[in-house]
Amino acid sequence: MAGKVALLLWAQTLGLAGAQTTQLLVDPPWRPAVLWDQVTLTCQGLGTTGAITWYKDGQLWWQEGPDNFTVTERGTYTCHRPGTGLSPPVIVSDDNLVLQVPTGVLLEGDTMTLRCRCGHWNHTVTRVRFYQDEKEVRGFINGTELSLYPLQLNHSGQYSCGGLVGSWQSRSAAVAVIVHVPVDNVTITPGVLEVTPQDKWTHRETVAAGIGGALLFLLLLMGVIVAWHRWHSVATRKQQERAPLDPPAPQEEGEVLYTHVVVTKRDSQVTYAELQGPQGQPQEPGDIYGNVL
């Protein structure tokens, strides 16, 4: 239970952290973006509107720019917002042949569509082939597109495509694809985040969660221990307060009685007292008494 709580808090912390970073959105949502699609880039995050700084190929390109604009030059773009920092880079390509994959996170079980495109001289690409890590991919090919379903972890890799552009054989640059495991397949142990895919016989991946996850788990565990200790102490004390006093043990013959004094009459000069015998019985004449003053 403590591990699940730690995982929940840890996931919420990561979600909040991700929401506070600058993101560079691409429309249409394909990567790499291509110049002939009239791509629009939008800088999303916190900070004052109009205070955005744009960078192109690692150099300052537009200071105090707008939130979004339509790209007219190829290159690698990033943006900076004062409230959330620098965004991840976005590539806008103008290559002769380009392999495109969807933007966003690709999850195990999803469908991924690959597109092999040519945007020069109104040519189309024919005899298209797709490659993963330099090995040809077999799948459902519809003209210049390839659909992979359902995605598995072994679909991660470097993808490219090749074909005839006019009468010339051409090959695209490689694009990295990473397939992620859905959150409901994640379990946590102290210091380690273990990711178990649905097909446990073919895939298993263990990812170190880092010192932050371990510290969070230890803090939660310490809190549970302290709370239990306090509750146990209070319960024990109350039980002791409610417990009746043990009855006095019977007195042996010859012992001196010091307790169970019942005052029967008291005035300013003399105090009269009756000493009860064992188990409340009257004393015998031979019993010995202690002084009671």
Secondary structure in CASP SS format (residue, H / E / C, confidence):
PFRMAT SS
TARGET T0000
AUTHOR 0000-0000-0000
METHOD secondary structure of the structure
MODEL  1
M C 1.00
A H 1.00
G H 1.00
K H 1.00
V H 1.00
A H 1.00
L H 1.00
L H 1.00
L H 1.00
W H 1.00
A H 1.00
Q H 1.00
T H 1.00
L H 1.00
G H 1.00
L H 1.00
A H 1.00
G H 1.00
A H 1.00
Q C 1.00
T C 1.00
T C 1.00
Q E 1.00
L E 1.00
L E 1.00
V E 1.00
D E 1.00
P C 1.00
P C 1.00
W E 1.00
R E 1.00
P C 1.00
A E 1.00
V E 1.00
L H 1.00
W H 1.00
D H 1.00
Q C 1.00
V C 1.00
T E 1.00
L E 1.00
T E 1.00
C E 1.00
Q E 1.00
G C 1.00
L C 1.00
G C 1.00
T C 1.00
T C 1.00
G C 1.00
A C 1.00
I E 1.00
T E 1.00
W E 1.00
Y E 1.00
K E 1.00
D C 1.00
G C 1.00
Q E 1.00
L E 1.00
W E 1.00
W E 1.00
Q E 1.00
E E 1.00
G E 1.00
P C 1.00
D C 1.00
N E 1.00
F E 1.00
T E 1.00
V C 1.00
T C 1.00
E C 1.00
R C 1.00
G E 1.00
T E 1.00
Y E 1.00
T E 1.00
C E 1.00
H E 1.00
R E 1.00
P C 1.00
G C 1.00
T C 1.00
G E 1.00
L E 1.00
S C 1.00
P C 1.00
P C 1.00
V E 1.00
I E 1.00
V E 1.00
S E 1.00
D C 1.00
D C 1.00
N C 1.00
L E 1.00
V E 1.00
L E 1.00
Q E 1.00
V E 1.00
P E 1.00
T C 1.00
G C 1.00
V C 1.00
L E 1.00
L E 1.00
E C 1.00
G C 1.00
D C 1.00
T C 1.00
M E 1.00
T E 1.00
L E 1.00
R E 1.00
C E 1.00
R E 1.00
C E 1.00
G C 1.00
H C 1.00
W C 1.00
N C 1.00
H C 1.00
T C 1.00
V E 1.00
T E 1.00
R E 1.00
V E 1.00
R E 1.00
F E 1.00
Y E 1.00
Q E 1.00
D C 1.00
E C 1.00
K E 1.00
E E 1.00
V C 1.00
R C 1.00
G C 1.00
F E 1.00
I E 1.00
N E 1.00
G C 1.00
T C 1.00
E E 1.00
L E 1.00
S E 1.00
L E 1.00
Y C 1.00
P C 1.00
L C 1.00
Q C 1.00
L H 1.00
N H 1.00
H H 1.00
S C 1.00
G E 1.00
Q E 1.00
Y E 1.00
S E 1.00
C E 1.00
G E 1.00
G E 1.00
L E 1.00
V E 1.00
G C 1.00
S C 1.00
W E 1.00
Q E 1.00
S E 1.00
R E 1.00
S C 1.00
A C 1.00
A C 1.00
V E 1.00
A E 1.00
V E 1.00
I C 1.00
V E 1.00
H E 1.00
V C 1.00
P C 1.00
V H 1.00
D H 1.00
N H 1.00
V E 1.00
T E 1.00
I E 1.00
T E 1.00
P C 1.00
G C 1.00
V E 1.00
L E 1.00
E E 1.00
V E 1.00
T C 1.00
P C 1.00
Q C 1.00
D C 1.00
K C 1.00
W C 1.00
T C 1.00
H C 1.00
R C 1.00
E E 1.00
T E 1.00
V E 1.00
A E 1.00
A C 1.00
G C 1.00
I H 1.00
G H 1.00
G H 1.00
A H 1.00
L H 1.00
L H 1.00
F H 1.00
L H 1.00
L H 1.00
L H 1.00
L H 1.00
M H 1.00
G H 1.00
V H 1.00
I H 1.00
V H 1.00
A H 1.00
W H 1.00
H H 1.00
R H 1.00
W H 1.00
H H 1.00
S H 1.00
V H 1.00
A H 1.00
T H 1.00
R H 1.00
K H 1.00
Q H 1.00
Q H 1.00
E H 1.00
R H 1.00
A C 1.00
P C 1.00
L C 1.00
D C 1.00
P C 1.00
P C 1.00
A C 1.00
P C 1.00
Q C 1.00
E C 1.00
E C 1.00
G C 1.00
E C 1.00
V C 1.00
L E 1.00
Y C 1.00
T C 1.00
H C 1.00
V E 1.00
V E 1.00
V E 1.00
T E 1.00
K E 1.00
R E 1.00
D C 1.00
S C 1.00
Q C 1.00
V C 1.00
T E 1.00
Y E 1.00
A E 1.00
E E 1.00
L E 1.00
Q E 1.00
G C 1.00
P H 1.00
Q H 1.00
G H 1.00
Q C 1.00
P E 1.00
Q C 1.00
E C 1.00
P C 1.00
G C 1.00
D C 1.00
I C 1.00
Y E 1.00
G C 1.00
N C 1.00
V C 1.00
L C 1.00
END
